[in-house]
């Protein structure tokens, strides 16, 4: 399945097509048809390739003595992968269940023990549905000096998300997975830390969301995010549904084989937004 944006610079949040019909029958039957589509399911075509991003170095920062077993994540600002900001979660008390302390290597110098790099989070619903939110009203990006606003990291028992208003304007949200149980989470070791790529200056890619399979004989509610894939499970970062003008939309092309074995391409406009 191929995707492209009618604006040719794909950036977006969740775009939905609730009427992708079943494909035609292949010479070798239904299984081949489904397999053909699923094989192309993650082959996402871009206006510009986004695969040239510089790999992020996996050297964690120097940290003060920690109270609990830390959780590691990495924040990258757009194309500025040479200055990753490590985010390390800790607890103020080893006895509590939630992570309410965050260390951020804000200047990307490899030392998170400096003044102004330890943050206490706001705990919500500690008993029923716990979450801890860390917020920075303003954040100066290391290396470039660009200033962003409303930076936030939110811890939940099974996932960690991050968001920012890029250059104080459009918001981007990181930590999305393809399924609800595959959202992003910080790791217990630095070498497995997810990389969240915030911002909207890179050519964006697509990721489906809880769409299941394209089945014969019925319609499929097919949905995609538009944004930066990051690195690791659930590391996708997307802008919200209002980023693209109302006149722009995603076009999905379903590719399959007909009964005669010929390749067939059908286009569907994903105009609904969630």
PEKA-V385319 format. One record per run of one state. SS is the DSSP state (H for helix, E for strand, - for the rest). FROM is the first residue (numbers start at 1). LEN is the number of residues. If there is no record, write none. Layout:
ss & from & len
SS & FROM & LEN
SS & FROM & LEN
//
This chain:
ss & from & len
- & 1 & 1
E & 2 & 4
- & 6 & 6
E & 12 & 9
- & 21 & 9
H & 30 & 12
- & 42 & 20
E & 62 & 1
- & 63 & 8
E & 71 & 7
- & 78 & 2
E & 80 & 11
- & 91 & 10
E & 101 & 4
- & 105 & 6
E & 111 & 1
- & 112 & 6
E & 118 & 3
- & 121 & 1
E & 122 & 3
- & 125 & 6
E & 131 & 10
- & 141 & 6
E & 147 & 10
- & 157 & 2
E & 159 & 8
- & 167 & 3
E & 170 & 7
- & 177 & 3
H & 180 & 3
- & 183 & 4
E & 187 & 1
- & 188 & 2
H & 190 & 3
- & 193 & 1
E & 194 & 5
- & 199 & 6
E & 205 & 4
- & 209 & 11
E & 220 & 9
- & 229 & 2
E & 231 & 1
- & 232 & 4
E & 236 & 4
- & 240 & 10
E & 250 & 8
- & 258 & 5
E & 263 & 8
- & 271 & 1
E & 272 & 2
- & 274 & 1
//
